[in-house]
Amino acid sequence: MSGLPDIDGEVKDDAVFPKEKHGQASFHSDEEEGVIDKAIERHLLMKLDLWIVSWMTLFYLLSFLDRSNIGNARVAGLQADLGLTDYQYQLAITFTYVPYIISELPSNLLLKIVGPQILLPAIVTIWGIVTMCQGFVHNLGTLIVCRVLLGFFEGGLLPGIILYTSTFYKRAELQWRVGLIFSATSLAGAFGGLLAAAIQQMNGDKGTRGWSWIFIIEGTVTALFGIVSFFVLPRSPATASFLTPQEQIVLLARLRSDKPETRAVGYEEEHFDWAQVKRALLNTPQLWILGLGLFGNGMTLFGLAYFLPSIVGAFGYSSTKTQLMTVPPYAVAFVVTMTVSFFSDKYKMRGPVIISMNALALIGFGLFYANKNTQVSYLGVFFAVTGVYCSAPSFCTWIPNNSAPHYRRASLLAISLIVTNAGGIASTWLFPTSAAPRYKGGIIADLVCAAVPMICGVINMSFISWGTKKKQERRGEILAPYGGDEKRAWRELGDNHPDFKWLL
């Protein structure tokens, strides 16, 4: 059982299958994708994109906006008004990540138990309220309390979004969708600068500072969207009211043709097992190969998210112009991310994107470090933001693409994002105002962190090629202990099953 209608046997609706494909069409065969009506399939994907991906993109846009708007608030006067030293400001940001990391794995394991249609909207609504409360803080202590709560409730969002989205799409279709969702970080950076520039003009309205209005307005919008989403999201494909029964059948056929483990262990049938978490930690070389790369990507990504306004502001621009000057690099990153993600899915490649985009980031950080010319340094910002933000979707999809079944995938995804956010913690100490305007120490660290994912990408591609060959050579030996019990073999072996194809 997968949570969708049973589709073994004859299907007679011409809206779903061409006439010549009727007859005894079993979706447990390798030819199952061939019996799907392509027109229905295109309409199905359009519905999924509009209903699932658009809401997940909105969630992550609001998430990144509310997490990183403290950088805009800093430029608008938060640090000065609260009398914070650089150390205290960085400490407040660091406190965001500790509960953020702690909540990621438990939240992902709870996702199916509680139901994504409940857990994800609840997360969004609560952190929106916490964001709004940041507008009323008056000292370091209350700011830290808000940042701790923000991190705790927001931590489960990204792994939950990716895991939830992956239940609706083929593996080779996932990066473009995750790329679109993750491009929300670029949109948040661009939109956040524009929004902050506009909101800070409210400085003094009702006796409230401009930086306070940034938190109050953006947090209120987030909470409202969270409440609405309770009435929008389906639990799974089986409960998606926007799909017709025929479209549900086609969806299951597509998933079974792409994810053979769903034939034996469906989404609804699989139950939580700590053994899957243990196997994820101890029997997944790809996670540990990519670990340093994930850490490096987290350092560069979150470092730019929190400190790009400060970096650009060091060029000598006014507060409002600084907010506006952060917009173009994020806009370019959005376009490039969507383009690269499309081709990454088309050619089923993740590693080459990570390698090439981090090379671009390396050039960007190098330009910023080696030049005192403002225009050249600003050009380096474009390269750095584009390279870092464009490689993140490949990291976010490579591990779930290459892991199965559900709870193993959930565990690996959460762990990979924990490592990424550990890099986020380190990034909070890279750009103190005392190091302005060149921020040499932070830029050197980012140069190293852009190089490491390139090396990890090469090593992981080599491992996948070698591991795939070994699985086929040892097929009989691997499957022998299961004595033909396909369900137990898929449940215990998951992506180590010889029939599971890892993506490069």
C-alpha positions in Angstrom: 0.0 0.0 0.0 1.3 3.4 -0.9 -1.6 5.5 0.2 -3.0 5.7 -3.4 -5.7 3.6 -5.1 -4.9 0.0 -6.0 -4.0 0.0 -9.6 -3.2 -3.6 -10.4 -5.3 -5.1 -13.1 -7.2 -3.6 -15.9 -7.7 0.2 -16.3 -10.4 1.2 -18.7 -10.5 5.0 -18.6 -9.3 6.5 -21.9 -8.5 9.7 -20.1 -5.7 7.9 -18.4 -4.4 5.3 -20.8 -4.3 5.1 -24.6 -6.6 2.5 -26.0 -3.7 0.3 -27.2 -2.3 0.2 -23.7 -5.5 -1.1 -22.1 -5.7 -4.7 -21.2 -4.0 -6.2 -18.1 -1.7 -3.3 -17.3 0.2 -4.1 -14.1 2.1 -1.3 -12.6 4.5 -3.7 -11.0 6.3 -4.2 -14.3 9.3 -2.3 -15.7 7.0 -1.1 -18.5 4.6 0.7 -16.3 5.7 4.2 -17.3 5.0 3.4 -20.9 1.2 3.0 -20.2 0.9 6.5 -18.9 -1.0 9.0 -21.0 1.5 11.9 -21.5 -1.2 14.6 -21.7 -2.6 13.5 -18.3 0.9 13.4 -16.9 1.7 16.9 -18.0 -1.5 18.2 -16.5 -0.7 16.3 -13.3 2.8 17.9 -13.0 1.3 21.3 -13.6 -1.2 20.8 -10.7 1.6 19.5 -8.4 3.8 22.4 -9.2 1.1 25.0 -8.7 -0.3 23.4 -5.5 2.7 21.8 -3.7 5.8 23.5 -5.0 4.4 27.0 -5.0 3.4 26.7 -1.3 6.7 25.2 -0.3 8.5 28.0 -2.1 6.5 30.5 -0.3 7.2 28.8 3.1 10.9 28.8 2.5 10.9 32.4 1.2 9.2 33.5 4.4 11.6 31.3 6.5 14.7 32.8 5.0 13.3 36.3 5.1 12.5 36.0 8.8 15.8 34.4 9.7 18.0 36.8 7.8 16.1 40.0 8.3 18.2 40.6 11.4 20.9 41.6 9.0 18.7 44.3 7.5 17.6 45.3 11.0 21.2 45.7 12.0 21.8 48.2 9.1 18.6 50.0 10.1 19.9 50.6 13.7 19.1 47.5 15.8 22.6 47.0 17.0 23.1 50.7 17.9 19.7 51.0 19.6 20.1 48.0 21.8 23.7 48.9 22.6 25.1 45.6 21.4 28.8 45.0 20.8 29.8 42.9 17.7 30.3 40.0 20.0 26.8 40.3 21.5 25.2 40.7 18.0 27.0 37.6 16.7 26.1 35.7 19.9 22.4 36.4 19.3 22.6 35.0 15.8 24.6 31.9 17.0 21.8 31.2 19.5 19.4 30.8 16.5 21.3 27.8 15.2 21.7 25.7 18.3 17.9 24.8 18.7 17.6 25.0 14.9 20.0 22.0 14.6 18.5 20.1 17.6 15.0 20.2 16.1 15.8 19.1 12.6 16.0 15.3 13.0 13.1 14.9 15.5 10.9 17.1 13.3 11.6 15.1 10.2 10.9 11.8 11.9 7.6 13.2 13.2 6.6 14.6 9.8 4.7 11.5 8.7 3.4 10.6 12.2 1.8 14.0 12.8 1.1 14.7 9.1 2.9 17.4 7.0 -0.5 19.2 6.5 -0.4 19.9 10.3 3.2 20.1 11.2 4.5 22.4 8.4 1.7 25.0 8.8 2.1 24.9 12.6 5.9 25.6 12.2 5.2 28.6 9.9 2.6 30.1 12.1 4.5 29.9 15.3 7.8 31.2 14.0 5.9 34.1 12.3 4.6 35.1 15.8 8.2 34.8 17.2 9.5 37.0 14.4 6.9 39.6 15.1 7.9 39.6 18.8 11.5 40.5 17.9 10.2 44.0 17.0 9.5 44.6 20.7 12.8 43.6 22.2 14.8 46.1 24.3 17.9 44.3 25.3 20.2 41.4 24.5 18.4 38.9 26.7 15.0 39.3 25.1 16.6 39.2 21.6 18.4 35.9 22.4 15.1 34.4 23.7 13.4 35.3 20.5 16.3 33.9 18.4 16.3 30.6 20.3 12.5 30.2 19.8 12.8 31.2 16.2 15.5 28.5 15.6 13.6 25.8 17.4 10.4 26.2 15.5 11.9 27.0 12.1 14.5 24.2 12.2 12.2 21.4 10.9 11.0 23.4 7.9 13.6 22.9 5.2 14.1 19.1 5.8 10.3 18.8 6.0 9.7 20.7 2.8 12.2 18.6 0.8 11.0 15.3 2.3 7.3 16.3 1.7 8.0 17.4 -1.9 9.9 14.2 -2.7 6.8 12.1 -2.1 5.1 13.7 -5.2 7.9 13.6 -7.7 10.4 11.4 -9.5 14.0 11.7 -8.3 15.2 13.2 -11.6 12.4 15.9 -11.3 13.2 16.9 -7.8 16.1 19.3 -8.2 14.3 21.7 -10.4 11.5 21.8 -7.8 13.9 22.1 -4.9 15.8 24.6 -6.9 12.7 26.7 -7.2 12.0 26.3 -3.5 15.6 27.1 -2.6 15.6 30.0 -5.0 13.4 31.6 -2.4 16.7 32.3 -0.5 17.7 34.5 -3.5 14.3 36.0 -3.7 14.3 36.6 0.1 17.7 38.3 -0.2 16.4 40.5 -3.1 12.9 41.1 -1.7 14.3 41.5 1.8 16.5 44.4 0.8 13.7 46.1 -1.1 11.2 45.5 1.7 13.6 46.7 4.4 14.4 49.8 2.5 10.7 50.6 2.3 9.8 49.6 5.9 12.6 51.5 7.5 11.1 54.7 6.1 8.4 54.1 8.8 11.0 54.9 11.4 9.3 56.8 14.3 5.7 55.9 13.3 3.7 55.2 16.5 6.9 55.8 18.4 8.5 52.6 16.9 11.9 52.4 15.2 12.3 51.3 11.6 14.1 48.1 12.5 11.2 47.1 14.8 8.7 47.6 11.9 10.8 45.2 9.8 10.2 42.4 12.3 6.6 43.3 13.1 5.4 43.5 9.5 7.3 40.5 8.1 6.4 38.3 11.1 2.7 39.2 10.9 2.6 38.3 7.1 4.3 34.9 7.9 1.9 34.0 10.6 -1.1 34.8 8.4 0.2 32.6 5.6 0.8 29.8 8.1 -2.8 29.9 9.2 -4.1 29.8 5.7 -1.9 26.8 4.8 -3.7 24.6 7.3 -6.6 24.6 4.8 -4.4 24.0 1.7 -1.9 21.2 2.1 -2.8 17.5 1.6 -1.2 14.9 3.8 -0.1 12.7 0.8 -1.0 12.0 -2.8 -3.9 9.9 -1.6 -5.6 12.8 0.1 -4.8 15.5 -2.5 -8.3 16.8 -3.3 -7.0 18.8 -6.2 -6.1 15.5 -8.0 -8.7 13.3 -9.7 -8.7 9.5 -9.1 -7.2 9.0 -12.5 -4.4 11.5 -11.7 -3.7 9.7 -8.4 -3.3 6.5 -10.4 -0.9 8.1 -12.8 1.1 9.6 -10.0 1.6 6.3 -8.2 2.6 4.7 -11.5 5.2 7.4 -12.1 6.6 7.0 -8.5 6.7 3.2 -8.8 8.5 3.3 -12.1 11.2 5.6 -10.6 11.4 4.4 -7.0 11.3 0.6 -7.1 11.4 0.5 -3.3 7.8 1.8 -3.3 6.6 -1.4 -4.9 7.6 -3.3 -1.8 7.4 -0.7 0.9 4.9 2.1 0.2 4.7 5.5 1.9 1.7 4.7 4.1 2.8 1.1 4.9 6.3 1.9 6.2 6.4 2.5 10.0 9.0 4.2 12.1 12.0 2.1 13.0 15.1 3.3 14.9 17.1 0.8 12.9 16.6 3.0 9.8 18.1 6.0 11.7 21.0 3.8 12.8 21.6 2.5 9.3 21.5 6.1 8.0 24.2 7.1 10.4 26.5 4.1 10.1 26.0 2.8 6.6 25.9 5.8 4.3 29.4 6.7 3.0 27.9 9.4 0.8 26.7 11.4 3.8 30.2 11.5 5.3 31.9 12.2 2.0 29.7 15.2 1.5 29.9 16.3 5.1 32.7 18.8 4.8 31.1 20.2 1.6 27.8 20.6 3.4 29.5 22.4 6.2 31.4 24.7 3.8 28.2 25.5 1.9 26.5 26.3 5.1 29.2 28.7 6.1 29.2 30.6 2.8 25.4 30.6 2.4 24.5 31.8 5.8 27.4 34.1 6.0 26.2 35.9 3.0 22.6 35.8 4.2 23.4 37.5 7.5 26.2 39.8 6.5 25.8 40.8 2.9 24.1 44.1 3.9 27.1 44.8 6.2 29.6 43.9 3.5 28.0 46.0 0.9 27.4 48.8 3.4 31.2 48.9 4.0 31.5 50.3 0.4 30.3 53.6 1.8 26.7 53.6 0.8 23.8 55.0 2.9 21.6 52.7 4.9 18.8 52.8 2.3 21.1 52.4 -0.7 22.9 49.5 1.0 19.6 47.7 1.3 18.9 48.3 -2.4 22.4 47.3 -3.5 21.9 43.8 -2.1 19.0 43.2 -4.5 20.8 42.7 -7.9 23.2 39.8 -6.8 20.2 37.8 -5.4 18.2 38.5 -8.6 20.9 37.1 -10.8 21.3 34.1 -8.4 17.6 33.3 -8.8 17.8 33.2 -12.6 20.9 31.1 -12.7 19.6 28.7 -10.0 16.5 28.0 -11.9 18.4 27.5 -15.2 21.0 25.2 -13.7 18.5 23.2 -11.7 16.5 22.5 -14.9 19.5 21.1 -16.7 20.6 19.2 -13.6 17.3 17.3 -13.6 17.4 16.9 -17.4 20.8 15.2 -17.3 20.3 13.6 -13.9 23.5 15.2 -12.6 24.1 16.7 -9.1 27.9 16.6 -8.7 28.9 18.6 -11.7 26.6 21.5 -10.5 28.2 21.5 -7.1 31.7 21.5 -8.6 31.1 24.2 -11.2 29.0 26.5 -9.0 31.5 26.5 -6.2 34.2 27.3 -8.7 32.2 30.4 -9.6 31.9 31.3 -5.9 35.6 30.8 -5.5 36.2 33.4 -8.3 33.8 35.8 -6.6 35.4 35.6 -3.2 38.8 35.9 -4.9 37.7 39.1 -6.7 36.5 40.6 -3.5 39.6 39.7 -1.5 42.2 40.7 -4.1 40.7 44.1 -5.2 40.3 47.3 -3.4 38.3 48.7 -6.3 34.6 49.0 -5.2 33.2 48.1 -8.6 35.3 45.0 -8.9 34.6 43.9 -5.3 30.8 44.4 -6.0 31.2 42.2 -9.1 32.8 39.6 -6.9 29.6 39.7 -4.8 27.6 38.7 -7.8 29.8 35.7 -8.5 29.9 34.6 -4.9 26.2 34.8 -4.2 25.3 33.1 -7.5 27.8 30.2 -7.0 26.9 29.6 -3.3 23.1 29.8 -3.7 23.1 27.8 -6.9 25.0 24.9 -5.5 22.7 24.5 -2.4 19.8 22.8 -4.2 22.1 20.1 -5.5 23.3 19.4 -2.0 19.7 19.4 -0.8 18.6 16.9 -3.4 21.7 14.7 -3.9 21.4 12.8 -0.6 17.5 12.3 -0.7 17.9 11.3 -4.3 20.3 8.6 -3.3 18.6 7.3 -0.2 15.6 5.0 0.6 13.2 4.1 2.1 11.3 6.9 3.8 12.7 7.0 7.3 16.3 6.5 6.1 15.7 9.3 3.6 14.2 11.5 6.4 17.1 10.8 8.7 19.8 11.4 6.1 18.2 14.6 4.9 17.9 16.0 8.5 21.5 15.0 9.3 22.9 16.6 6.2 21.0 19.8 7.0 22.3 19.7 10.6 25.9 19.6 9.2 25.0 22.5 6.9 23.6 24.6 9.8 26.7 23.8 11.9 28.4 25.8 9.1 25.8 28.5 9.7 26.9 28.7 13.3 30.5 29.2 12.3 29.5 31.8 9.8 28.1 34.1 12.4 31.7 34.9 13.6 33.2 35.7 10.2 32.3 39.4 9.7 32.6 41.6 12.7 32.3 45.3 12.0 35.8 45.8 13.3 37.1 43.9 10.2 35.3 46.3 7.8 35.6 47.2 5.0 37.7 44.3 3.6 36.7 41.5 6.1 39.8 39.6 5.1 39.5 36.9 7.7 35.9 36.1 6.7 36.7 36.2 3.0 39.7 33.8 3.4 37.4 31.4 5.3 34.8 31.6 2.5 37.5 30.9 -0.1 38.4 27.7 1.7 34.7 26.8 2.2 34.0 27.3 -1.6 36.9 25.0 -2.5 36.0 22.1 -0.2 32.6 21.3 -1.8 34.3 21.0 -5.1 36.7 18.3 -3.8 33.8 16.5 -2.0 31.8 16.5 -5.2 34.5 14.8 -7.1 35.1 12.2 -4.4 31.4 11.4 -4.1 30.9 11.0 -7.9 33.9 8.6 -7.9 32.3 6.7 -5.0 28.9 6.4 -6.7 30.5 5.0 -9.9 32.5 2.5 -7.9 29.7 1.6 -5.6 27.2 1.1 -8.4 29.6 -1.4 -10.1 30.2 -3.2 -6.8 26.4 -3.6 -6.1 25.9 -5.3 -9.4 28.9 -7.5 -9.1 27.8 -8.7 -5.6 24.1 -8.8 -6.4 23.5 -12.5 -5.5 25.6 -12.1 -2.3 23.7 -9.0 -1.2 20.2 -10.5 -1.8 20.9 -14.0 -0.6 20.1 -13.4 3.2 16.6 -12.3 2.2 15.6 -15.5 0.5 13.3 -13.8 -2.0 11.6 -11.6 0.6 11.5 -8.4 -1.5 9.8 -6.3 1.1 12.3 -7.0 3.8 15.2 -6.6 1.3 14.0 -3.1 0.3 13.2 -2.1 3.9 16.6 -3.1 5.2 18.9 -2.4 2.2 17.1 0.7 0.9 19.4 2.5 -1.5 22.0 -0.3 -1.0 19.7 -2.6 -2.9 21.3 -3.6 -6.2 18.2 -2.4 -8.1 18.4 1.1 -6.6 20.2 3.5 -9.0 22.2 6.3 -7.5 22.3 9.5 -9.3 25.6 11.2 -10.2 
